[in-house]
Amino acid sequence: MTEKDSFYFYSKTFPEILHKTNSSLIFTTYQAGKTIILSSKDGKTLRKFARAMKRPMGMAFSKDLKKMAIAEKSEITVFHDNKNLAKTFPPSPNLFEHLYLPRVTFKTGIVDTHEMVYGENELYFVNTLFSIISKTSDSYHFEEYWRPPFITSLSPDDKCHLNGLALRDQKPRYVTMFASSDEPNGWRASSVNSGILMDIKDNKVLLDNLGMPHSPVYFNESIYFLQSATGELCVYNLKTKEVKCLKKFKGFVRGLEVTEEYIFVSMSKIRSSSKTFGKLPIAENETKCGIEIVDRKSGKSKASLFYTDKIVEIFGLKFLNNTNSIGILTNEDPLQDKCVSINENHNYWLKPKSKKE
């Protein structure tokens, strides 16, 4: 049985799982220019909250979930959760339990920022245009942190399409890329199955011949990742070196979260007009845009949500455990400069001035 909205439908188990875990899903869609949050108050219906942004892609949350970073076209904005201001939110007090307010914006330039992570109080991001992992900087557009050993020079050429980044012990550790190329846009000329998964601690290639790998996640001595070209969810056991395909999806999979019980996977429709993606193996059949929740151990589907209109591509996906009713104020929101937060005990919504003043 499915529930329908104007341009998407979902299984009844989708809100049930979010309600059971008192959690939210947040995803970005650069195609539609929005960051969208899904949750459920009753376990029967979905609650959706959306904010317009300029080509949003990568997201990162600090370990305590107090900080959230979202990458847009040429900048990364850091938001901070303020529960006190959420309680007194002027349009509707107590509408949100968590309200993320913009605090700092880093001007990165248009570097095609992909995935991001918070580690050891630092924000790291995949700088795809320059083929490196970067850190934010208040002096320059970015600071180089790591580059693949085969990248001989720093240049804005998207040589290998570096895209995914995973933490281990709160440090950047595993990355995915489409090819080991040092030529400008070299990955486009490479085979579809030229992708690699690499350990950046010792620059060791863990897996090669992958089909456009994305979204690595380290969990329980294994690395979960997606092969977008084939629509596969895979897991690599670091101890046994075994690779297993858990499930195949009908979409260009990109966006992955792993918990003890569930795996959350987002997918996009393939653009038939695309010279790069239109001939992929996954494009042979009709593709879908949406989110599936699968059992981590069995790989069986437990819930799903699919879009029928308006949204055809999803980039980033985050699962916020025990975090419900989330709101975001962007830099363009008329309310973002109508509040003042000094510390935990002093938070204010400014009163509008009268016309006489």
C-alpha positions in Angstrom: 0.0 0.0 0.0 1.3 3.5 -0.8 0.4 7.0 0.1 0.3 9.7 -2.6 1.1 13.4 -2.6 0.9 15.7 -5.6 4.2 14.7 -7.0 5.5 11.8 -5.0 4.3 8.6 -3.4 5.6 6.4 -0.5 5.1 3.1 1.2 3.3 3.2 4.5 6.4 1.8 6.1 8.4 4.9 5.2 6.8 7.2 7.8 6.5 4.3 10.2 10.3 3.9 10.3 11.0 7.6 10.7 8.4 7.8 13.5 9.8 4.6 15.2 13.3 6.1 15.3 12.1 9.6 16.0 14.3 10.7 13.2 14.5 12.8 10.0 15.9 12.4 6.5 17.5 15.5 4.9 18.5 15.5 1.2 19.7 18.0 -1.4 18.7 18.3 -5.0 20.8 20.7 -7.0 18.4 20.1 -10.0 15.4 21.5 -8.1 17.5 23.9 -6.0 16.3 22.7 -2.7 17.2 21.1 0.6 14.3 19.0 1.9 13.7 17.4 5.3 11.3 14.5 5.8 9.9 13.3 9.1 6.7 11.9 10.7 4.8 12.9 13.8 2.3 10.1 13.7 3.9 7.2 11.8 1.2 7.5 9.1 2.0 10.6 7.1 5.1 12.4 6.1 6.0 15.9 7.1 8.0 17.8 4.5 10.0 21.0 5.0 11.9 22.6 2.1 14.3 25.5 1.7 15.4 27.0 -1.7 19.2 27.1 -2.1 21.6 27.8 -5.0 22.6 24.3 -6.3 22.9 22.6 -2.9 25.0 19.4 -2.9 27.2 18.2 -0.1 26.1 18.2 3.6 27.9 17.5 6.8 26.8 17.3 10.5 29.0 17.5 13.5 29.0 14.4 15.7 26.7 16.1 18.2 24.4 17.3 15.4 24.7 20.9 16.6 26.5 22.1 13.4 25.3 21.5 9.9 27.1 22.6 6.8 25.6 22.8 3.3 27.6 23.4 0.1 25.9 25.6 -2.6 27.2 26.7 -6.0 30.1 28.9 -4.8 30.0 28.7 -1.0 29.6 26.6 2.1 27.3 27.8 4.9 27.6 26.5 8.5 24.4 26.5 10.5 24.0 26.0 14.2 21.0 24.3 16.0 19.1 26.6 18.4 16.4 24.8 20.3 15.5 27.8 22.4 14.7 29.9 19.3 12.8 27.0 17.8 10.4 27.1 20.8 9.6 30.7 20.2 9.7 30.7 16.4 7.5 33.8 15.6 5.3 32.4 12.8 4.5 29.3 14.9 6.1 28.6 18.3 7.0 24.9 18.8 6.6 24.1 15.2 10.2 22.9 15.3 12.2 21.1 17.9 15.4 22.1 16.1 16.1 25.3 14.2 19.3 25.6 12.3 20.5 29.2 11.9 23.2 30.4 9.5 26.4 31.4 11.3 29.3 31.5 8.9 29.6 31.4 5.1 32.8 30.4 3.4 33.3 31.7 -0.2 34.9 28.7 -1.9 34.4 29.8 -5.5 32.6 27.4 -8.0 34.7 24.3 -7.3 31.9 21.7 -7.6 32.0 20.8 -3.9 30.7 17.2 -3.5 30.6 15.4 -0.2 31.7 17.0 3.1 32.5 15.7 6.6 33.1 17.1 10.0 36.1 15.6 11.7 38.1 16.7 14.7 36.3 20.1 14.7 37.4 20.7 11.1 35.2 20.8 8.0 36.6 18.8 5.1 35.1 18.8 1.6 35.6 17.1 -1.7 36.9 19.8 -4.1 36.0 18.0 -7.3 37.2 20.7 -9.7 40.7 20.7 -8.2 40.7 16.9 -7.6 41.6 17.3 -3.9 40.2 17.1 -0.4 40.0 20.7 1.1 39.4 22.4 4.4 37.6 25.7 4.7 39.6 28.8 5.1 39.0 32.4 6.3 41.9 33.7 4.3 41.6 31.9 1.0 38.9 30.1 -1.0 40.1 26.8 0.5 43.1 25.0 2.0 44.4 21.8 0.4 44.3 18.8 2.8 45.0 15.8 0.5 45.4 15.0 -3.1 45.5 11.6 -4.9 49.2 10.5 -5.5 48.7 10.5 -9.3 47.6 14.2 -9.4 50.8 16.0 -10.2 49.6 19.6 -10.1 46.9 21.7 -8.6 44.6 22.9 -11.4 40.8 23.4 -11.9 40.4 20.5 -14.4 38.3 17.8 -12.6 40.8 15.2 -13.6 39.5 12.1 -11.8 36.1 13.2 -10.6 36.9 12.8 -6.9 33.5 12.7 -5.2 33.0 10.7 -2.0 34.6 11.0 1.4 34.2 8.9 4.6 35.4 9.4 8.1 37.1 6.8 10.4 38.0 7.7 14.0 36.9 11.3 13.2 39.5 11.7 10.4 39.0 11.7 6.6 40.0 8.2 5.5 38.3 6.7 2.5 37.5 8.3 -0.9 35.8 7.4 -4.2 36.6 8.7 -7.7 35.7 7.8 -11.2 39.3 7.3 -12.6 43.0 7.6 -11.7 43.5 10.2 -14.4 45.9 13.2 -14.3 44.5 14.7 -17.5 41.9 17.6 -17.6 38.5 15.9 -17.5 40.3 12.6 -18.0 37.7 10.6 -16.2 35.2 11.3 -19.1 37.4 9.4 -21.5 38.0 6.5 -19.2 36.0 3.3 -19.0 32.7 3.3 -17.0 34.4 0.7 -14.8 37.5 2.6 -14.0 36.5 3.9 -10.6 38.4 3.3 -7.4 38.0 3.2 -3.6 41.1 4.5 -1.8 42.5 4.7 1.7 44.0 8.1 2.0 46.0 7.2 5.1 48.6 5.3 3.0 47.3 6.1 -0.5 46.3 2.5 -1.0 43.8 1.5 -3.6 41.4 -0.9 -1.9 39.2 -1.6 -4.9 39.4 -0.8 -8.6 37.3 -1.4 -11.7 34.3 0.1 -10.0 31.3 1.6 -11.9 31.2 5.3 -11.0 31.6 4.8 -7.2 30.0 7.2 -4.8 29.1 7.8 -1.1 31.5 5.6 0.9 30.5 5.1 4.5 32.7 3.3 7.1 30.7 1.1 9.5 31.7 -1.9 11.7 35.0 -2.6 10.0 33.4 -2.4 6.5 33.0 0.2 3.8 29.6 0.6 2.3 29.5 2.3 -1.1 27.4 2.7 -4.2 28.2 1.9 -7.8 26.1 4.5 -9.7 26.7 3.1 -13.2 25.1 -0.2 -12.2 22.7 0.9 -9.4 24.4 -1.3 -6.9 24.8 -1.0 -3.1 28.0 -2.8 -2.1 29.9 -3.5 1.1 33.7 -4.2 1.3 34.9 -6.1 4.4 38.2 -4.6 5.5 39.2 -7.8 7.3 38.3 -10.5 4.8 38.7 -8.2 1.7 35.4 -9.6 0.4 33.1 -7.4 -1.7 29.4 -8.1 -1.6 26.5 -6.6 -3.5 23.6 -6.1 -1.1 21.0 -4.8 -3.5 20.5 -3.3 -7.0 18.3 -0.3 -7.6 16.5 1.2 -10.6 18.3 4.5 -10.5 21.6 6.4 -10.5 22.4 5.7 -6.8 24.2 8.5 -4.9 23.6 9.4 -1.3 24.1 6.8 1.4 23.6 6.5 5.2 24.2 3.3 7.3 22.8 2.5 10.8 22.7 -0.7 12.8 19.3 -1.7 11.4 18.9 0.2 8.2 20.6 1.5 5.1 19.2 4.6 3.4 19.9 5.0 -0.3 18.9 7.9 -2.6 18.8 7.6 -6.4 18.2 9.8 -9.4 16.8 9.5 -12.9 19.2 9.2 -15.7 19.1 12.0 -18.2 18.6 10.3 -21.6 20.2 13.3 -23.3 23.4 13.0 -21.3 26.4 11.9 -23.3 28.2 10.7 -20.1 25.3 9.0 -18.3 22.8 8.2 -21.1 24.6 5.0 -22.1 25.3 3.6 -18.6 24.2 0.0 -17.8 21.6 1.3 -15.4 20.0 3.5 -18.2 19.0 0.5 -20.2 15.7 0.4 -18.2 13.5 3.1 -16.8 15.2 4.8 -13.8 13.6 6.4 -10.7 14.2 9.3 -8.4 13.6 8.7 -4.7 14.8 7.1 -1.5 14.8 3.5 -0.4 15.3 2.1 3.1 16.7 -1.4 3.2 17.6 -3.9 6.0 21.3 -3.6 6.6 21.9 -7.4 7.1 19.6 -8.9 4.5 19.5 -6.1 1.9 15.7 -6.4 1.6 13.7 -3.3 0.9 11.8 -2.1 3.9 10.3 1.3 2.7 10.5 3.6 -0.3 9.6 7.1 -1.5 9.6 8.0 -5.2 9.1 11.3 -7.0 6.9 11.4 -10.1 7.5 15.1 -11.0 9.6 18.2 -10.2 12.5 16.4 -8.5 14.5 14.0 -10.8 17.9 14.1 -9.2 19.1 13.8 -5.6 22.7 14.4 -4.5 23.3 14.2 -0.7 21.3 12.3 1.9 21.6 12.4 5.7 19.8 10.4 8.4 19.4 12.3 11.7 18.7 9.8 14.4 16.6 10.9 17.3 16.2 14.3 15.7 12.7 15.3 14.6 10.9 18.5 13.6 13.8 20.3 11.9 13.7 23.8 10.5 16.3 25.8 8.6 16.7 29.6 8.1 18.9 30.4 5.1 20.9 33.6 4.6 18.0 34.8 2.3 15.3 34.1 4.9 13.7 37.4 6.1 13.7 36.0 9.7 17.4 35.1 9.9 18.4 38.6 10.9 15.5 39.1 13.3 17.0 36.9 16.0 20.0 37.2 18.3 21.7 34.3 20.1 24.3 35.1 22.8 24.5 31.9 24.8 22.3 29.1 25.9 20.4 31.4 28.3 20.0 34.4 26.1 18.2 34.0 22.8 15.8 36.6 21.4 13.5 37.3 18.5 13.6 41.0 17.8 10.3 42.8 17.8 9.4 44.6 14.6 9.6 48.3 14.7 6.4 50.2 14.4 5.7 52.4 11.4 6.1 55.5 13.6 9.6 54.6 14.4 
